[in-house]
Each structure stands twice: as structure tokens, then as C-alpha cells.
Amino acid sequence: MKEALKRIPGLRMAVRLLKGQSARDARDYLFDRMPKGSVCAEIGVHKGQCSRRIMGQVKPRLLHLIDPWEHKEPPYNKPVPNYCPEWCELGENGQLIMDARYEAVKKLFAREITAGRVVMHRGYSNEVVGDFDNGYFDWIYLDSNPLYDVIKQDLELYYPKVKAGGFIAGDNYAMEGWWHNEAQKAVDEFVAKGAGLTLEVREHQFMIKKPL
Ligand SMILES: C[S@@+](CC[C@H](N)C(=O)[O-])C[C@H]1O[C@@H](n2cnc3c(N)ncnc32)[C@H](O)[C@@H]1O
């Protein structure tokens, strides 16, 4: 039934409008700019919702999915009262829940994994960075832990992995939350330091272009 509904033209857009989202949001804008048939990575995958979107919209030749799917308790994420991201503070079965989410993502991409179009890397971004050569990626999307130290580290570790003319992009820019807009601070500092880097921001999405 759900599958049949998905095939009705315009229904997806109508649902998004009903939910108060613009028909094409900032992520669509960003993914529209990423090269079709590219080699890319998403850092911070969780349930794979955004990864599906990347597959559908960008149609990459190869998508690497990087996430430890590890349950964490505060104060790891410095949560403010009454708020904690969906991927921590899940209670005593937290790791079982994260294991199940990892398995669900594996299932979601089973066809693409078999076809060699998706590779999953279960680990923190700094642990798996050695899996990739310098200049390997056309673009990378950062959407893991939006704290300053994590974004700064990912920009520094993964920027060399992107080819000249490629992009390192991500979410959580100019966004207030338990992370106190630390993503913007890390991105702005990184762009200010790098020669010839250009930054484009659309709502909370950022795109840093590496010069040719
Ligand atoms: C906001 S969720 C990702 C949501 C996903 N991008 C989407 O929009 O569907 C954040 C994820 O980042 C992961 N994560 C946290 N720190 C990480 C790190 N250093 N490297 C890779 N993944 C990390 C968490 O396990 C969690 O699954």
C-alpha cells in the first residue's frame, strides 16, 4: 500500500507541503549541485534517510557511509534539558537499538552494496579516514556530531581526501541547539585559514569548494 502511494505523482511533494516544508529545501539545493555519477561519502548516517536521498538525487557512482552506530550517554553530546538527539541517551538497550539501526541501513542498501555502489564503514570518522586516499572523493557530506571539535577534525582530516574542484559540505551551519552553533564556528575558521576556499550557505547547509 505504502509502495503504491509512493508512485502517485505529486504525492510526495503534497506531503512535504502539508508538513510545512518547502517543496525543494536547502538539502535539495545542495545535492543538486553535487556532480552526478560522483564518488562521495556521508559522515553521520544514522538511519540512512539522507543517504537514500543522496542515492536518489545525486545518483553517485559510489557512496561511502561512515558511522560508528555506537550508543553514547551524556555528557558526550552536552544535551540541554529536554533535548537529546535521537542517537544518544537511548537507555539501557541503547547499543542494541544502534546495532539494529546499522542492520536496517545494511538492509536498506542491500542491492547497492551487492552492486558495489555503496560501502559501509562502521567506525568514527577519524578511525576510518585511513580507508581513503588523498584526492579520492568528489564530495563529502558532514552530518555527524555538530560539536566544534568534531567538525574541525573532520574538515582537517577529510579535506585532503577531496579532489581539486570538489566539495566538502554539511549540515548544522548557523543553527542553534545543544551544540550552540559550533559547526558554523568550525567551518568559518576553516574557510578563513584555507587559501582560495569558497563557502556557500543555504539555510543550515554549507558547501566549501576546493580550488582547482
Ligand atoms: C544527525 S545523525 C545523522 C543523520 C543523517 N545524516 C540523516 O540526515 O539522515 C548523526 C549520526 O552521526 C553519528 N556520529 C557521531 N559522531 C560521529 C563521528 N565522529 N563519525 C561518524 N559518525 C558519527 C551518530 O552515530 C549518528 O548516527
The ligand as an SDF file (V2000), in Angstrom:
LIG
                    3D

 27 29  0  0  0  0  0  0  0  0999 V2000
   22.2130   13.5040   12.9450 C   0  0  0  0  0  0  0  0  0  0  0  0
   22.5510   11.7920   12.8210 S   0  0  0  0  0  0  0  0  0  0  0  0
   22.7880   11.6100   11.0820 C   0  0  0  0  0  0  0  0  0  0  0  0
   21.5200   11.8150   10.2950 C   0  0  0  0  0  0  0  0  0  0  0  0
   21.6420   11.5330    8.8050 C   0  0  0  0  0  0  0  0  0  0  0  0
   22.7200   12.2850    8.1810 N   0  0  0  0  0  0  0  0  0  0  0  0
   20.3300   11.9130    8.1310 C   0  0  0  0  0  0  0  0  0  0  0  0
   20.0990   13.1140    7.9030 O   0  0  0  0  0  0  0  0  0  0  0  0
   19.5250   11.0060    7.8520 O   0  0  0  0  0  0  0  0  0  0  0  0
   24.1470   11.7400   13.4670 C   0  0  0  0  0  0  0  0  0  0  0  0
   24.9020   10.4080   13.3110 C   0  0  0  0  0  0  0  0  0  0  0  0
   26.3110   10.6990   13.4230 O   0  0  0  0  0  0  0  0  0  0  0  0
   26.9500    9.6140   14.0230 C   0  0  0  0  0  0  0  0  0  0  0  0
   28.2330   10.0940   14.5250 N   0  0  0  0  0  0  0  0  0  0  0  0
   28.5110   10.7710   15.6640 C   0  0  0  0  0  0  0  0  0  0  0  0
   29.8120   11.0730   15.7360 N   0  0  0  0  0  0  0  0  0  0  0  0
   30.3860   10.5840   14.5960 C   0  0  0  0  0  0  0  0  0  0  0  0
   31.7020   10.5900   14.0570 C   0  0  0  0  0  0  0  0  0  0  0  0
   32.7140   11.1890   14.7030 N   0  0  0  0  0  0  0  0  0  0  0  0
   31.9290    9.9830   12.8810 N   0  0  0  0  0  0  0  0  0  0  0  0
   30.9000    9.3980   12.1850 C   0  0  0  0  0  0  0  0  0  0  0  0
   29.6280    9.3850   12.6400 N   0  0  0  0  0  0  0  0  0  0  0  0
   29.3790    9.9510   13.8160 C   0  0  0  0  0  0  0  0  0  0  0  0
   25.9720    9.1300   15.0690 C   0  0  0  0  0  0  0  0  0  0  0  0
   26.2200    7.7770   15.3930 O   0  0  0  0  0  0  0  0  0  0  0  0
   24.6270    9.3630   14.3600 C   0  0  0  0  0  0  0  0  0  0  0  0
   24.1670    8.1720   13.7600 O   0  0  0  0  0  0  0  0  0  0  0  0
  1  2  1  0
  2  3  1  0
  2 10  1  0
  3  4  1  0
  4  5  1  0
  5  6  1  0
  5  7  1  0
  7  8  2  0
  7  9  1  0
 10 11  1  0
 11 12  1  0
 11 26  1  0
 12 13  1  0
 13 14  1  0
 13 24  1  0
 14 15  1  0
 14 23  1  0
 15 16  2  0
 16 17  1  0
 17 18  1  0
 17 23  2  0
 18 19  1  0
 18 20  2  0
 20 21  1  0
 21 22  2  0
 22 23  1  0
 24 25  1  0
 24 26  1  0
 26 27  1  0
M  CHG  2   2   1   9  -1
M  END
$$$$
